[in-house]
Amino acid sequence: MQYRENKKNGDKLSALGYGCMRFSKKGTAIDQEKSEKEMYEAYQNGVNYYDTAYIYPGSEVCLGRFLAKYGIRDKVNIATKLPHYLIKKPGDIDKFFDEELQRLQTDYIDYYLMHMLNDANTWQRLCEMGVKDWLEQKKASGRIRNVGFSFHGGTVPFKALIDAYDWDFCQIQFNYMDEHSQAGIEGLRYAAARDIPVVIMEPLRGGRLANLPEGARREFEKVDPDRTNVDWGLRWIWNHPEVTVVLSGMNDIRQVSENVRTASEAMPGSLSETELDAYKKVLAVLEKSIKVGCTGCGYCQPCPKGVDIPTNFAIYNQSYTDGFINAMREYIMCTSLRKVQTNASLCVKCGKCEQHCPQHLEIRKELENVKKRMENPIYKIAVPIAKKILNY
């Protein structure tokens, strides 16, 4: 495993971090046994950074049980997040923090983030509620070792937020599709120039860069036919010396093995000009085919009317990249052949989803586009017939 130094405190952090948002499910609950096997495989191969959050259903509990079972709490770094958007009064801060400690079966957090802190004004509101003093007290007592924030937004507000406090680290979305969007390369370098470690989320854009359309995939194969899309995606990020940790939401042993191998090989500045040129060609293909830049993070959920927004967008994009017929079959199966439907036409345009979207997507407008494309005359004929056959 490759390790990169936290210049603020000297911690040696594994270049690959374990993102705990996408654990496998058994029914509606996290599959604890399977998730533990995957996390332990990562741990045995040197992964020492595990990222979770208060609002990831069951995630903190799953991670806490795993660390307690193997007795390795002091061998790893726990990163979790304060849901500041749920805080109504100062006393709520301790309530959420204490609950997180209980879930994680620990008495301290190594890397504590303000979750989805997207502008300096929001930070100022939290300071007025006493969060700055609270954080300093927790750091002084050792209950929090490092204070940071996770961010979705543009470069300008990111820089303003970096300058608003003496942060110990930060977390941003960064991948070869987002080099010049979100905080971007400019934001990454701005933080690194201040010795603020940068943790990367959405390295594969919610899996989109792992499942490239054939035209894009061919550009990579011309350079190295044996390297996977995932490998290409992660190598691009680790090529940047400013990056400290890259989070991957692994939920398969094979994913763990592949990502560990890549993390051990992908050093800063190791990509050749030929390889870097391949990314440009892949981007040119992707920009022609992807219609909605949804990463599948799920922050827009739950929809009051039950629309599964990430799935609708994923299949809508698929209809352009992987063929319309396959996407139509997927759309019917995944949104409409269910006891409770989740298709795009259920949207009533209330706008609640857009208030929480880290990508700032025009979700209502895009769902209307999904409806027009996917819920066509074929769909309207096929769904009732299929439901009758399947006795729905």
N, C-alpha and C positions, 0 to 999 in steps of 0.2 A: 504493500500500500504506500502510496505517496502521501506525505504530510506537508502541510503548508503552515507557516508560523503566523500566529496572531501577534502582530507587532506591539499591540497594546499591553499584553501581559505575558507573552512568551509561550502560550499554549501551542502545542503541536496538534493541529486538527487534521483529521483524515480528509483528503481532497474529495472523497465521496462521502456524502452524508445520507442518512436514511430518512426519507420523507415518510411520515407516518399518517398521511391523510388517506391513502388508498389501500389499506389493508383488505385482504380477501374477506368475503362475507360467507357465512353459513346461515342461509335464510336472511333475516334482517339484521343479525348480529355479526360482529367481527369473529372470524374463525381464529380463535386464540391459539390453538395448537399449530396450525399452519403458519400463522404470522410469527410465532415464536421461533419456529424452525428457520424461517427466512432471516429473521433478525439475528439469530445466533450464528448462522452461516456468515452473515456480514461481519459480525463482531469477531469471529475467529479469523477473518481475513483482514482485520485491522480497522474496520469502520468504528469510529469513536464519537460520532456526532449524530444524535437522533432528534428529529424535529417533529413536534406535535403542536396542538393548540386546544384551547378550552372548547371551541365549537366544533371540533372534529368528533363526531359521535363515537364514543367508546374508545377513542384513540389513546388518550392519556391513561386510562385504566389498563388497556392492553399493554402499553409500554411499561407501566409501573409493575404489573404482574411479571412480565418478562425479566426485568432487571432484578426483582426480588427473588424470583425462582433460581436464577443463575448466580446470584450474589455478586453482581458486577456493577452495582450503582456507582462506586467510586472509580471505575475504570473507563467510564464514558461521560460524555457531555450531554446533558438534557437541555434542549431548547423548547420552550413553550411560550404561550402568548397571552397577554392580558386582553380580554375583549372589551376595550375601552368604550365601544359603541353601546354596550349594555349598562354602563355606569350612569346612575342617576344622581347619586349622592356620594360624598367621600367615603362613607363606611362600606360602600360596595366593593371598593378596591381590595380591602382585606378579605372580604367574603369570597371573592373569586380566587384570589391567590391561595388562601387556606384550602379551598376545595381542590385546587390543582395539586397542591402538595399532598393532600390525602389520596387523590387519584393515582398520583405517581409514586406513592409510598416513599417519599423522601422528605428531608427537612431543608433542602436548598435547591435552587435552580441555577445551572451554570450560565445559560444564555436566555435572558428573559426579554421578550419583544412586546412592544406596543403593536397590536395586530391591526394591519391595514391602516396605518397612520399615514395619510396621504397628503397632508399639507401642514404648514406651520401654524395656521390658525386653530386647527384641531388640537395641536400640541399645546397651544396657549390656553385653550379651554380646560385641558386636563391639568395644566399647571395651576390654574385658578382654583381647581378642586383639590390641590395639594399633592398631585402625583409626583412632582419633582422631589419634594421633601420626603415623601414616602419611599421613593426609589433610593434616595441617598441613605435613608435609615436602614433599608433592607440590605444595601451594599455594605454598610458599616458593620452590620451584624453578621454578615456572611450568608444570609439567606438568599441573596441574589449576587452572583459573581460578576455578571456583565449585563449591561442594559442596551437594548437596541430597538429597532423597529422594522416591520415589514412594509413594503411600499409598492403601490401600483399607481402610476401616474406619469407625468411628463418630467423632463429634465429640469426645468426651471423650479417647479415646486420641490423637487427632490433636493436640489442644491440648497434651497432656503431651509428645508428641514434639517439637512446635515449641519447647517450653521446655527441652528436654533438651540443646540444642546451639545454637551461633550459626550457624544455617543461612544459606546465601546465596540459596536458593530452594527451592521444593517443587512437587510435582506431584500433583494430586488429580483424581478423577472428579467432573464437575459438568455438569449439563444441567437442562432444565426439569422432568425427572422426578425428579431427585436434589437438588432444592433443599434438602430437609430430611432427606436420607439421606446415607450416606457422611460425609465431612467437612462437606458442606453449606455453606449460605450463612454459617452461624455460624463454621465453620472458615475459610472463605475470608476473612472479615473479620478474624478473629483473626490470621491470618498477615499480611495486608496492613497491619494496624495497627502491626505491627513492621517494616514496610518490607521484608517478605520477598516477592519476586516469586512469583506463583502461576501455574504452567503447568497448563492444563486438558487432561485426556484423556477419552476416551469422550464427546465433546460430543453425539453422536447415538446414544449407547447401543448401540454396535456396529452401527449402521445401522438400528436399530429406529425411530428418529424420522425417518428418511428414507423409511420405507415405512409410513405411517400407514394405519389402517383408514379406510374411506370416511366414517364418521360423524365421526371426528376431523378428517379433511382438510376436510370441509365447513365446520367452524368457522373455519378459517383463510381459506377461500375467501370467506366472507362479508365479510371485512375487505379482502383483497387476493387476487383470483383468479389473479394472475400470479406470485405469489411461491411458490417451491418449499418443500417440507417442510424441506429442508436449509437453505435461506436462513432460514426461521423459527427453526430450531434454533440456528444459529450466532449470529443477531442477539440472541437472548435472553441468550447468554453474554457477548457483547461489550457488552451494555447495562450490565454491571457494571464500574465503574471499577477495582475491585480485581483484575480479571483482567489478566494480562500477555500470555500467549500461549495460543492455542487450537490444539491439535494435531488435524490431520485426516489420516486414513490414505488419502490419495488414490491411486488407481490407474487413472485415466482423465483424459485431457487436458480433457475437458468438466468434470470435477469440479474440476480445478485452476482453470480459467477462472471457474467460478461462485463458488468459494470466495474467490478473489482479489478478485473484484468485491464480494462481500459484506463482506470484510475492509476494503475501502477505504471503504465507506459506513457501516458499523455502529459508530457512536460511542457512548461511555458516556452513558447517560441519554437516548438518542434515541428509545426506544419510547414511543408514546402510551398513554394509559389504555385506549383501545379495543383496541390491540394486546395489551397486557398482560392484558386481560380474555379475549382469545381463547385465550391459553395456559391459563388456568384452565378454560375450557370443553373444550379438547382433553384436558387431564389427566383431567377427569371421565369422558370417553369411554374413555380408555386404561385407567384404573384398573378399569373394568368388564370389559375384554377380555383383558388380559395376565395369563397364569397364572404364568409363571416369569420372574423378572427377570434372565435371563442376557444379558450384553453380547456374548458371542461372543469374548471375549479369548483363549480357548484355554489358559489357565494350568492347566486341569484335565487337559489332554492330555499325553502319550498315556495312554489307559486300558489297563491290563494285558490286558483282554479285547477291546480293539478298539472299544469303544463310541465313536462320534463324538458326544460329549455336546453341544457347541454346536449341531450340526445337528439333533439330536433335539429339543432345546428350541425352536429356532427354528421348526421345522415344527409342533410341538405348539402353540405360541402362534398360529401361522398358522391352525391348524384352528379357532380361536375368532374370529380377526379377519378372515380372508379366505375363509372357507368350508371345510367339512369335506372335500368331494369333491376339491377342488384340493389340499388338504393331504395327503390320503391318497395321491393319485397321486405327490406330491412325496416323501412318506415312503418309499413303495415304491421309487421310482427312486433316491433318495439314500442309503438305508441298506441296502436288501435286495437289489436287483438289481446286486450287485457280486460279484466273485470272493471277496472277503473282506467279509463283512457287518459293519455297524456299528450295528445297531438296538438299541433300549433293552433288549430281553429278554436280551441278552448280559451285562448287569450281574450281578455276583456279590456286590455290596454290600460290597466290601472297604474302601471309604471313602477310598482314596488320593486321589481327586479332590477331596474336600471339604477336605483339608488344604491345598490350593493355591488354592481358589476365592476371588478377591478380594471377591466379593459375599456370601460366607458362606452360599451356598445349600445347602439340604438335598438334595443332588444325588441320593442314592440313593432318597429318598422321591419326588422329582419324576420320576425315570426310571421308577419303578413306575407313576406316573400316566400317563406317556407310553405305556408298554406297554399299560395297560388301555384307553386311548382309541384308540390307533393300530393295535395288533396284535389287532384284533377278528376275528370270523369272516370278514368280507370279505377282510381282509388274508391270513388263513391259507389261503383258497382261491385268491386272486389271485397270490400270490408263486410257488407251485410251477408254476402254469400259465405265468406270464410267464417264469420261468427255463427251462422246457422249450421255449417258443417261441424264446427268445433263445439257447438252447443253453448255458446256464450250468450 
